[in-house]
Amino acid sequence: MSVDTEARPSGRHAAGPPGSQSTMLRKTGDWARRAPLLPALIFMIVVTQLPFVVTIITSFMDWNAYYPDERGFAGIDNFRRVLTDANTRQAILVTILLTAAVVLISLLLGLGIALLLDRRFRGRGIVRTMMITPFLVVPVAAALLWKHALYNPEYGLFNGLLTWIFGDNAPQPDWISNQPLWSVIFALVWQWTPFMMLILLAGLQSRPLDVIEAAGIDGASQWDIFRYMTLPHLRQYLELSALLGSIYVVQNFDAVFTITSGGLGTANLPYTIYQTFYTAHDYGRASAAGVIVVIGTIIIATFALRSVSSLFKEEGR
């Protein structure tokens, strides 16, 4: 009997407690669910993170294709040259002006269109689809459309409208030469206004309608409802739209390259990086400028993620 009682605990110890078995089974199940995602994760790391690591390494090197024998470690000299170069500082200023103008104008137009589309009228679904269309156009195709179909001084639509309204003596300005930066801005505003409109329209449709109806019954005017109820409700949606728009517009290359080819003072930072890399073949300085753009984008994206998380917290209440 004593032998049996001593053998039983050892058998239970060998089998292990039930809690540890369930933990092992749960971990095995978790890995079984995650295993199919590993190829996609590895692919994303190879495609996105490895090139960025190479860019960071190159940004600390003195690497110019015109002088292959002088390649070596440069430390932070490339970053110093990027930040002290007059052309690069001008490109940074143009990038800030371009991004701020496009985002602000797109926000205002998107808010106005969203307020109109929030009302009920016949054909609202078709109008919404048509308003989204500019955002779905390929950026290069949109830039070509504005450059040749609208801005062209000989056969463009804008000068054609001036001739149709004012006759043969109407002025025929060269829009791109006279207003190069605004030509790029308006092309980008046309493409990014639908994006702002979609986010703000989603915010408008999440308003508590019963509270708004109660305010109207109590005698509040439409302006009071918009100022004291709608606009505070849309604050986080406006912040999210501005931050997401800034992330994409600050990296814009297509419109600048296609419409003005970076001339007439419209070269932004992405276009300057392109020129430094493919024209000057200064890979180290171009990589340093690219790292600076990525850092700025990450900073903006951090605020965007905070806005998204706070938005989801409010929706979950």
N, C-alpha and C positions, 0 to 999 in steps of 0.2 A: 504493500500500500504506500509505503514511503517513497518507493521508486516511482510509482505512478504520479504521485503528487509533485514530485520534483521534475518529472518530464513535462507536465502540462504547461507550466510557466515558460519553459524553454521553447515549447512549440508555439505558444502565443507570441513570444518575442521574435521568433524567426519569421512569422507571418507578417509582423508589423502592425501597428495600430490602424484602425479603419480610417482615421483622419488623414494619415500620410498617403494611403492608397488613393483616396478621393482627390487629394491635392495633385498627386502624380498624374492621375487620369485627366484632371482639369487642364494641367499644363500640356499634356500630350494633345488634348483636343484643341487648345489654343494654337499650338504650333501647326496642327493639321489644317486649321482654318487660315493661318497666315502663310503657310508654305506656298500656295499658288500665287501670292502677291510678290514673292521674292524675285522672280525674273523681271517683273516690271520695276521693282525698286532698284535692282542692280542696273537695269537699262537707264533709268532716270539719273542715277549717280554717275554712270559713265558719260552720258550725254550732256548733263548740266554741270555737275560739280567738278569733274576732272578738268574740263576746259577752263573753268574759273580758277582752279588751283594753278594751272599752267600760266594763266594771265597774271596772277599774283606774283609768281616766280619771275616771269618776264619783266614785270614792272620794276623789279630791283636790279635789272641787268642793263648794261650799255650795249644795245644790240641794234645796229643799223646795217641794213643789207648793202649799202654803198661802201661800208668799211668792215668787211667780214673779219679782218685780222685783228680788229680792235675790240672784239667782243669780250665782256668781262662783267664783274660785279660792280654796280654803281651805287648801291645803298639807296638813300632817299633822294638822290640827285634828280631822278626823273620826276618825282613828285614836286620838288622845288622848281624845276623848270616849267612844269605844267602850271603851277600857281603863280609864277612870276612872269610868264610870257604874256605880252600885251594881247596877242591874238586869242589866246586861250581865255584870258579874263573877259575880253569882248564877247567870246562865244558863251561864256557862263552868263553874262548879263543878258544876251539875246535869249538864251534858254529860259531864264527867269521871266523875262518880259513875255515871251511867247507862251509859256505855260500859264502864267497868271491871266493874260488876256483871254486865252482860249477857254480856260476853266470858268472864269467869271462870266463871260458872255454866254457860254453854253449853259451855265447854271440858270441865269436869268431867263433865257429863252426856253430852256427845258421846264422851268417852273411855270411859266405862262402857258405853254402847250399842255402840260400836265393838268393845270387847273381847267383848261378848256375840255380836255378829253375825259375829265372826271364827271362831266355832266352827261345826262342821258339825251341822245339824239339818234335819229335814224342813220344807219350806216357807220356807227361808231367803231365797230370792229374793223371795217375796211380802212377807215381813216387811221386807226392805230397801227395797222400793218404797214400802210404807206409811210407813216411817220418814222417807223423803225428802219425802213429800207436804206437810208444813207449810211447807217452804222454797219450794214452788212456788205457794203461795197468794198472791194479790195482797195487798200490805201493808195497804191500806185495808180490804179484805175481812176480813183476819185481825184487824185492830183492832176492826172492827165486831162480829165474832164474839165476841171476848173481852168487849167492852163490854156487849152485849145478851144473848148466849146464856149467858155464864158469870158475869159480875159483877153483873148486874141484881138488886137486892135483892128484887124481887117475884116474878119468874119465872125467875131465873138458875139454872143448873145447880148452882152451889156451895151456894146456900141451899137448893135442893131436896134435895141430898144430906144437908145438916144436918138437915132436917126428916125425911127418910126414916130416918136413923140415930137421932136423939134424940127424935123425935116432934114433936107440935104446939108444945111449949114450947121448941123449939130456938132458939137465937139466930139472928137474921136480919140480919147486919151489912151495911152499905153499903160494899162493898169499896173502891170508888174513892174515896169520901169519907174513909174511915178510913186507907187506905194508898195514896195516889195514885201516888207514885213507884214503889212495888213493883208496883202494878197494871200500869204501863207496862213495868217490867222483866220481869215474868213473861210478858207477851204477846210481847215481843221474844225472850226465851229460848226460848219454844216454837217460834218461827219460825227461829231461828238455830242451834239445837242440831243439826238435820240437816246443816247446812253443815259444822260442826265434825266431826261424825261421819263424813262422806264423806272428808274429808282424812285424818283419823286412821285410818280403815279402810284407806285406800290405803297409809298408812305401815305398818300392821300386816301387810298382805299382801306387803310388800317385805322382810320380815325373812328372814334366812337360817335356814330351818327345820332344816337339818341340824345347825347349831350349837346350836339350842334343844333338839333331840332328844338331842344328845350331852350337854348339860348335865343334862337329865332323867335320862339313864342314869347319870350320875356322882353322882346323889343330890341335885341341887338342887331345892328346893321351888318351887311355883308362884310364891310371893311373891318368892323370890330371883331367879327368871327374870324376873319383871316388873320388879323393882327394879334389877337390875344389867344386864339385857340389853334388855328391851322399852322401858323408859322412856328410857334413853340413845339408843336408836335413834329414838324418836319425838320427840326434842328439837326438831329442825328442823321437823318437821311441826306440833308444838305452837306454835312461834314463828310459822310461816306462818299457821296458823289464827287466832292471836291478832291478828296484824297485819292480815290481810285483814278479819277481823271488826270490828276497830277502825275501819278505813277506812269501812266502810258504816254502822256503828252511830252513829259520831260525826256523820253527816249525817242521821240519822233525823228525819223530820218527821211521817210518817203516823200513827204510834202516839200521839205526844203530842197532835197536833191532833185525832185522832178520839176518843181515850179521855177525856182531861181538858181539851182545848181550852187547854192551857198553864196551867191554873189550879192552885191548891193547891200551888204551889211546884214544878211539873214543867216549866216553860218552859225548854227547852234553847236552845242558840245558834241552830240553824236556825229554831225557832219565834220567837225574839226578832227575828231578821232579817225574818221574815215580818210580824210586827207593826210593826216600824219602817218597812217599805216600804209595806205596804198600809193601815195604820191611821194612822201618823204622817206618811206620805208624805215621809219624810226619805230621799231617794234616796242622798245622799252618805254618810250614816252607815250605812245598810243595806249599801251597796256596800263600805264599809270593813270592816264585820263579815264580809261574805262573803269578802273577800280574806284576812282572818285565818283563816277556816275552811279555805280552799283551801291556804294555806301550811302549816297544821297537818296537813292531809291529805297534802300532798306529802312532808312529813317522815316521816310514818308509812309512806307508800308506798315511800319510798327504802329503809327498813329491810326492807320486805316483798320488794322486788326483790332485795336482797342475800341474803335467806333463800332465795328461789327459785333464784338463780344458784348458791349454794353447794349446794343440794339437787341440782340437775342435775349439778354437778361430781362429787358423791359417787356419783350413779346411773351416771355415765359411767365410773367407775373399774373 
